[in-house]
Amino acid sequence: MEHKRTEEVLLKTDALQRAIFNSANFSSIATDEHGVIQIFSVGAERMLGYTTAEVVNHLTPADLSDDLEIIARAASLSLEFATPIAPGFEALVFKASRGIEDIYDLTYIRKDGSRFPAIVSVTPLRDAHSLIIGYLLIGTDNTARKRAEEALLRTEMLASAGRMAASIAHEINNPLEAMMNVLYLARKTDNLPDAALEYLDVADGELMRIAHITRQTLGFYREFSAATSNSTSDLIDSVIGLFQAKIKANGARVEQRGDHRLHVMGIAGELRQVMANLLANSLDAIHKNGRIVLRASRSVNPHDGTPRVRITVSDSGHGIPPDTAKHIFDPFFTTKGSVGTGLGLWVCKQLVDKNSGSISLRSNTHGPHPGTTFSLILPGDLTPQPAVS
């Protein structure tokens, strides 16, 4: 009876060992005392893309890891223990070899060259005389945790952006009311030239738009904000008109192209704010006598066939490098140094998303025609529009 129970325990233990060894959720890599791999689990094969035959007696765990991380780890341990540590397998097992529990982050590199973050636990393997005969490295894929950390960081950044925006809006609100009062008094001045009245109308309209943004940011009120039909031509014209002084100062050539009959559904003030930001950025990017083209064209949603409108703002500036482009819509990311807040394009993306659209960019920093194009895809208006005469 006792023999049978012992046999059952052994079978159960053997089954557990096989289950652990064959698990795809973590890799088990056992080495000899020199670091040469002797056992490579099924999970290690699945995670790293190598077969057992390719690594056993051929590679060390250091060969499967990021070189720069190992160099940095060796340097750090050398300082911590005041002894030189070679940037190789020794750096991966140094603490474990001295009986110190060691769990650390490491980037593994698969056979195909792709990479993934892992958490690695190292344990020395000893013989009957307690001499180290090898090491066991158990690694778990840390991709999910890293993604969660990035999402948390992004949430914190967005919260900070919201607090900053509310603070800015609060500070703007008081001088904004004073400016609107001054404009009101200016309009009451006798014998104003017609041109001056036109300029005052433009200024009044833009101040009202700023007031809407600040009040909306502070949550002072809920204005009717249903999407309406907006002429793309009118939107583009109004934005170009707003920047006439800067356009002339730059000697820029700003062109409007495309179908003038197109209409988009959205909140006019928010769409104008997005386009104004894009045009302002393009004016900052181009050289003297540069060129900017604002174009509206028809598009179709590939998923359901509904009409869309593409509005592009293209400039002949120096372009945006790929490493910068991938962060261009992140809050607080700016290429303008102390001049920029890093919120402009982030706000643009929030507004475009709110209006059921999307925003993207393509840019070229080399070749004969460098420059950047921002594309807005917005819902089109189904209502037939009259032709422009």
VENMOVEN-V727252 format. One record per run of one state. SS is the DSSP state (~ for helix, > for strand, _ for the rest). FROM is the first residue (numbers start at 1). LEN is the number of residues. Records with the same first field share a line. If there is no record, write none. Layout:
SS = FROM-LEN, FROM-LEN
//
This chain:
_ = 1-1, 23-3, 33-3, 41-1, 49-3, 56-4, 66-1, 82-7, 98-4, 110-5, 127-5, 142-1, 188-6, 219-9, 243-1, 251-2, 259-4, 267-1, 286-5, 301-6, 316-6, 326-11, 340-4, 355-3, 365-6, 381-9
~ = 2-21, 42-7, 52-4, 61-4, 67-15, 89-9, 143-45, 194-25, 232-11, 244-7, 268-18, 322-4, 337-3, 344-11
> = 26-7, 36-5, 60-1, 65-1, 102-8, 115-12, 132-10, 228-4, 253-6, 263-4, 291-10, 307-9, 358-7, 371-10
//
